Amino acid sequence: MTAMDAVRKKAQELANAILESQEYKRFVAAKAEVESHHAALVMLRDFQDRQLELHKQQMEGKPVTEEQTEELRKLYEIISVNPYI
C-alpha cells in the first residue's frame, strides 16, 4: 500500500465517521426542515448572500458602512425568530 493509498483510506474512514455521526444526522434533518419551508429558505439564502457580499467587500479593502452592518443585523434578527431556520 502506497502512502497515497493510506491517505485515501484514512480520508474515507473520516468521511464514513462524519456520515455516521449524530451531529451530521441532525444537520441533515435541520437542512431538510429548512428546505421544506420555501419562505424560510429564501430568507436564509438572502441573509447568507448579503453576508457574503459584505465579506467580499471587506476582503477587497472596501469599508463596510454602518448602514450595511445595521441591515445585516436586522436580517439576522428576522431569521433568528423563524423556527424553521
N, C-alpha and C positions, 0 to 999 in steps of 0.2 A: 504494500500500500504506500503510495507516494504521500508526501506532505500535503499536497493539494487535495488528495482524496480524503485524508484525515480531516482537513478543514471543512470540506463539503459535508462529511459525515457529522461533524460537530454542529455545523450550521443547520443541518436537517433535524438533528436532535433538539436544538434550540427552538426551531420552528414548531416542531411537534409539541414541545413543552408549553410553548406560548398558546398554541391552539387548544390545548387541554386545560389551561389554567382557568380558574373561576373568574379572574379579572377580565380575561379576554371574552369569556362567555357572557359576562354581564355587559361588557362593552357592545358586543354584537346585538344583544337583546335591546339595549338602550338605543342603539343606532336604528334598529328596525322599528322601534316605537316612534322615534322622531320622524322617520321616513314615512310612516303610516299616516302622519298628520301633515298634510301638504303645507298648511299655513305656518306651522312651526318650522318646517324645513326651509321654507322661503325666508323666514325671519333669521334663522341661524346662518344660512348662506349669506344673507345681506350683511349681518354682523361680521362674519369671517372675511368677506370681500373688503369691507370698509377697514377692518383691522389690518389686512394685508396691504391695502393701499397706503395707509399711514406708515406701516413698517418700511415699505419700499421708499417712501418719501424720506424717511429718516436715513435709510441706507444711502440715498443719493446726496445726503448732506443738506437737504432742504428742511427748514424748521417746520415743526408741526404747530399750527396755531392753537390758541386756546379754544376757539370755536370748534375746530376739528376734534380736539380732545373731549370737549363737552358733548359733541354729537355722538362720539363713540361711547361715552359714559351713559348717555341716555338710551342708546340702543342696547347696551348691556343690561340696564335696569329693566327694560322691556322684556328682553328674552329671559332674564333671570326669574321672572314671575310666571313664565309659561311652564306648566307642569310637564309638558312633553319635550322640553329641551334640557 
